[in-house]
Amino acid sequence: MAINIDQINAMEAWFSLRNDPDFISATPEERYERRLSLADDMKERGIIDSDEWRELTEEAVAAYADELG
């Protein structure tokens, strides 16, 4: 089994957003855009496939909706 370090690092960056002070202090719209940008970047770099990208964008939408109440 091959370990893809780039994918691990990218996913760590995704989950570390929860502890990033700049991310936490941003507006819900800014957090949503940052999540989408990160997902797009991972897909463009070939770190994730289309299905994984879709999952991350769905997570971004759900988080945005949750933050808005």
TORNU-957323 format. One line per field, with one value per atom (N, C-alpha, C, CB): residue number from 1; residue in three letters; atom name; y negated, z negated, x negated. Coordinates in Angstrom, 3 decimals. Glycine has a CB too. Layout:
N
nudren	[NUM ...]
numar	[ALA ...]
rovex	[CA ...]
c2	[Y ...]
c3	[Z ...]
c1	[X ...]
//
This chain:
69
nudren	[1 1 1 1 2 2 2 2 3 3 3 3 4 4 4 4 5 5 5 5 6 6 6 6 7 7 7 7 8 8 8 8 9 9 9 9 10 10 10 10 11 11 11 11 12 12 12 12 13 13 13 13 14 14 14 14 15 15 15 15 16 16 16 16 17 17 17 17 18 18 18 18 19 19 19 19 20 20 20 20 21 21 21 21 22 22 22 22 23 23 23 23 24 24 24 24 25 25 25 25 26 26 26 26 27 27 27 27 28 28 28 28 29 29 29 29 30 30 30 30 31 31 31 31 32 32 32 32 33 33 33 33 34 34 34 34 35 35 35 35 36 36 36 36 37 37 37 37 38 38 38 38 39 39 39 39 40 40 40 40 41 41 41 41 42 42 42 42 43 43 43 43 44 44 44 44 45 45 45 45 46 46 46 46 47 47 47 47 48 48 48 48 49 49 49 49 50 50 50 50 51 51 51 51 52 52 52 52 53 53 53 53 54 54 54 54 55 55 55 55 56 56 56 56 57 57 57 57 58 58 58 58 59 59 59 59 60 60 60 60 61 61 61 61 62 62 62 62 63 63 63 63 64 64 64 64 65 65 65 65 66 66 66 66 67 67 67 67 68 68 68 68 69 69 69 69]
numar	[MET MET MET MET ALA ALA ALA ALA ILE ILE ILE ILE ASN ASN ASN ASN ILE ILE ILE ILE ASP ASP ASP ASP GLN GLN GLN GLN ILE ILE ILE ILE ASN ASN ASN ASN ALA ALA ALA ALA MET MET MET MET GLU GLU GLU GLU ALA ALA ALA ALA TRP TRP TRP TRP PHE PHE PHE PHE SER SER SER SER LEU LEU LEU LEU ARG ARG ARG ARG ASN ASN ASN ASN ASP ASP ASP ASP PRO PRO PRO PRO ASP ASP ASP ASP PHE PHE PHE PHE ILE ILE ILE ILE SER SER SER SER ALA ALA ALA ALA THR THR THR THR PRO PRO PRO PRO GLU GLU GLU GLU GLU GLU GLU GLU ARG ARG ARG ARG TYR TYR TYR TYR GLU GLU GLU GLU ARG ARG ARG ARG ARG ARG ARG ARG LEU LEU LEU LEU SER SER SER SER LEU LEU LEU LEU ALA ALA ALA ALA ASP ASP ASP ASP ASP ASP ASP ASP MET MET MET MET LYS LYS LYS LYS GLU GLU GLU GLU ARG ARG ARG ARG GLY GLY GLY GLY ILE ILE ILE ILE ILE ILE ILE ILE ASP ASP ASP ASP SER SER SER SER ASP ASP ASP ASP GLU GLU GLU GLU TRP TRP TRP TRP ARG ARG ARG ARG GLU GLU GLU GLU LEU LEU LEU LEU THR THR THR THR GLU GLU GLU GLU GLU GLU GLU GLU ALA ALA ALA ALA VAL VAL VAL VAL ALA ALA ALA ALA ALA ALA ALA ALA TYR TYR TYR TYR ALA ALA ALA ALA ASP ASP ASP ASP GLU GLU GLU GLU LEU LEU LEU LEU GLY GLY GLY GLY]
rovex	[N CA C CB N CA C CB N CA C CB N CA C CB N CA C CB N CA C CB N CA C CB N CA C CB N CA C CB N CA C CB N CA C CB N CA C CB N CA C CB N CA C CB N CA C CB N CA C CB N CA C CB N CA C CB N CA C CB N CA C CB N CA C CB N CA C CB N CA C CB N CA C CB N CA C CB N CA C CB N CA C CB N CA C CB N CA C CB N CA C CB N CA C CB N CA C CB N CA C CB N CA C CB N CA C CB N CA C CB N CA C CB N CA C CB N CA C CB N CA C CB N CA C CB N CA C CB N CA C CB N CA C CB N CA C CB N CA C CB N CA C CB N CA C CB N CA C CB N CA C CB N CA C CB N CA C CB N CA C CB N CA C CB N CA C CB N CA C CB N CA C CB N CA C CB N CA C CB N CA C CB N CA C CB N CA C CB N CA C CB N CA C CB N CA C CB N CA C CB N CA C CB N CA C CB N CA C CB]
c2	[1.173 0.000 -1.240 0.004 -2.117 -3.349 -4.439 -3.803 -5.192 -6.306 -7.586 -6.356 -8.355 -9.605 -10.742 -9.815 -11.163 -12.204 -13.511 -12.432 -13.843 -15.081 -15.060 -15.297 -13.896 -13.787 -13.903 -12.452 -13.274 -13.364 -14.810 -12.471 -15.492 -16.894 -17.786 -17.412 -17.540 -18.343 -18.116 -18.017 -16.879 -16.598 -17.144 -15.084 -17.119 -17.737 -19.236 -17.480 -19.864 -21.294 -21.548 -21.819 -20.655 -20.783 -20.742 -19.650 -19.745 -19.585 -20.589 -18.186 -21.119 -22.106 -23.456 -22.279 -23.657 -24.909 -25.149 -24.891 -24.079 -24.191 -24.878 -22.810 -24.858 -25.448 -26.699 -24.431 -27.137 -28.296 -29.571 -28.210 -30.431 -31.647 -32.550 -32.427 -32.669 -33.499 -32.911 -33.634 -31.596 -30.923 -31.076 -29.439 -30.882 -30.960 -32.361 -30.556 -33.380 -34.758 -35.274 -35.670 -34.502 -34.911 -34.795 -34.054 -35.424 -35.319 -33.926 -36.445 -33.504 -32.207 -32.128 -31.949 -33.218 -33.249 -33.052 -34.575 -33.724 -33.593 -32.176 -34.602 -31.579 -30.194 -29.244 -29.767 -29.470 -28.647 -28.753 -29.077 -29.974 -30.191 -29.555 -31.690 -29.629 -29.036 -27.521 -29.439 -26.930 -25.479 -25.081 -25.001 -25.800 -25.476 -25.652 -26.348 -26.708 -26.964 -25.839 -28.308 -25.393 -24.307 -23.017 -24.085 -22.723 -21.527 -21.625 -21.330 -22.790 -22.990 -22.808 -24.381 -23.367 -23.257 -21.799 -24.068 -21.039 -19.626 -18.862 -18.985 -19.174 -18.487 -18.874 -18.809 -20.156 -20.631 -20.016 -22.152 -19.801 -19.215 -17.695 -19.615 -17.117 -15.667 -14.897 -15.182 -15.603 -14.966 -14.197 -16.014 -14.713 -14.030 -13.847 -14.833 -12.891 -12.680 -13.423 -11.165 -13.287 -14.013 -13.642 -13.756 -12.362 -11.942 -12.544 -10.418 -12.550 -13.140 -14.654 -12.839 -15.289 -16.724 -17.003 -17.245 -16.190 -16.358 -16.230 -15.320 -15.266 -15.090 -16.326 -13.849 -16.877 -18.065 -19.273 -18.373 -19.430 -20.568 -20.404 -20.723 -19.184 -18.949 -19.254 -17.498 -18.916 -19.236 -20.752 -18.581 -21.450 -22.912 -23.532 -23.469 -23.019 -23.517 -23.252 -22.859 -22.050 -21.692 -22.564 -20.201 -22.797 -23.635 -25.069 -23.614 -25.560 -26.916 -27.029 -27.298 -26.086 -26.085 -26.011 -24.910 -25.194 -25.052 -26.351 -23.920 -27.022 -28.271 -29.380 -28.708 -29.330 -30.352 -30.084 -30.431 -28.842 -28.492 -27.951 -29.642]
c3	[0.000 0.000 0.000 -1.212 0.949 1.052 0.216 2.527 -0.446 -1.256 -0.466 -2.653 -0.269 0.455 -0.562 1.369 -0.764 -1.754 -1.407 -1.845 -0.109 0.287 -0.118 1.799 0.041 -0.331 -1.849 0.174 -2.580 -4.045 -4.490 -4.691 -3.928 -4.296 -3.935 -3.605 -2.779 -2.358 -3.277 -0.912 -3.643 -4.531 -5.936 -4.588 -6.367 -7.655 -7.600 -8.026 -6.475 -6.316 -6.380 -4.977 -5.770 -5.788 -7.228 -4.947 -7.991 -9.348 -10.325 -9.829 -10.010 -10.904 -10.837 -10.560 -9.833 -9.757 -11.039 -8.558 -11.651 -12.873 -14.016 -13.324 -13.969 -15.033 -14.585 -15.546 -13.368 -12.810 -13.255 -11.254 -14.038 -14.542 -13.427 -15.383 -12.314 -11.205 -10.601 -10.125 -10.492 -9.952 -10.899 -9.699 -12.170 -13.181 -13.243 -14.562 -13.088 -13.197 -11.894 -13.615 -10.835 -9.543 -9.565 -8.397 -8.602 -8.473 -7.930 -7.533 -8.090 -7.522 -6.015 -7.791 -5.311 -3.869 -3.562 -3.270 -4.337 -4.135 -4.447 -5.013 -5.498 -5.832 -4.726 -7.185 -4.207 -3.112 -1.894 -2.737 -1.523 -0.368 -0.579 -0.099 -1.794 -2.072 -1.958 -3.468 -2.464 -2.335 -0.861 -3.077 -0.095 1.334 2.052 1.994 1.738 2.365 2.059 1.892 0.836 0.444 1.180 -1.087 1.268 1.984 3.468 1.815 4.064 5.471 5.706 5.932 4.820 4.939 4.876 3.835 3.954 3.835 5.105 2.611 5.674 6.894 8.066 7.214 8.201 9.288 9.220 9.250 8.023 7.850 7.968 6.500 8.120 8.279 6.981 9.227 5.871 4.561 4.218 3.477 4.685 4.466 5.814 3.477 5.874 7.108 7.034 7.361 8.073 8.156 7.042 9.490 6.680 5.597 4.263 5.491 4.000 2.751 2.744 2.570 3.911 4.022 3.714 5.432 4.270 4.030 2.544 4.835 1.875 0.439 -0.336 -0.078 0.018 -0.688 -0.417 -0.278 0.811 1.106 0.414 2.624 0.322 -0.418 -1.897 -0.233 -2.422 -3.821 -4.009 -4.255 -3.034 -3.110 -3.102 -1.936 -2.258 -2.188 -3.506 -1.013 -4.038 -5.299 -6.448 -5.626 -6.496 -7.555 -7.437 -7.492 -6.208 -5.983 -6.437 -4.499 -6.051 -6.463 -7.974 -5.818 -8.599 -10.049 -10.742 -10.489 -10.193 -10.784 -10.663 -10.118 -9.605 -9.424 -10.282 -7.960 -10.748 -11.634 -10.897 -12.418]
c1	[-0.839 0.000 -0.886 0.956 -0.646 -1.431 -0.780 -1.563 -1.615 -1.136 -1.371 -1.855 -0.316 -0.407 -0.553 0.840 -1.792 -2.098 -1.397 -3.617 -1.326 -0.645 0.823 -0.764 1.467 2.874 3.030 3.469 2.146 2.200 2.025 1.116 1.044 0.804 1.993 -0.463 2.589 3.734 4.928 4.113 5.172 6.295 6.026 6.566 4.778 4.448 4.734 2.961 4.427 4.706 6.211 4.129 6.996 8.467 8.980 9.132 8.523 9.024 8.418 8.752 7.246 6.630 7.334 5.158 8.192 8.948 9.727 9.902 10.190 11.004 10.259 11.455 8.924 8.113 7.363 7.128 7.607 6.917 7.635 6.852 6.963 7.606 8.151 6.623 7.433 7.907 9.176 6.819 9.219 10.398 11.572 10.110 11.334 12.396 12.988 11.856 12.154 12.642 13.258 11.507 13.194 13.759 15.281 13.175 15.913 17.368 17.717 17.933 18.960 19.354 19.084 20.837 19.319 19.068 17.585 19.556 16.734 15.283 14.812 14.524 15.368 14.994 15.439 15.617 16.640 17.158 16.236 18.602 15.880 15.000 13.627 14.840 13.126 11.813 11.862 11.325 12.933 13.091 13.157 14.363 13.967 14.085 12.761 15.149 12.045 10.752 9.766 10.186 9.752 8.851 9.220 8.899 10.507 10.952 10.590 12.475 10.825 10.487 8.991 10.926 8.193 6.740 6.288 6.053 6.860 6.486 6.854 7.172 8.017 8.441 7.551 9.907 7.244 6.391 4.995 6.289 4.497 3.165 3.188 2.590 4.379 4.496 4.371 3.460 4.522 4.399 5.668 4.102 6.805 8.084 8.767 9.000 9.663 10.415 11.752 10.644 12.545 13.814 14.785 14.464 14.808 15.702 15.283 15.729 13.987 13.490 13.737 11.974 13.544 13.808 15.271 13.444 16.163 17.602 17.912 18.415 17.305 17.534 17.094 16.788 15.943 15.452 16.335 14.011 16.797 17.663 19.011 17.857 19.509 20.752 20.561 21.227 19.398 19.091 19.028 17.750 18.458 18.378 19.778 17.542 20.656 22.030 22.754 22.791 22.593 23.256 22.749 23.025 21.450 20.878 21.393 19.333 21.459 21.975 23.423 21.859 24.231 25.647 25.778 26.397 24.951 24.981 24.583 24.059 23.567 23.095 24.142 21.790 24.932 25.967 27.202 26.370 27.293 28.395 29.525 28.839]
//
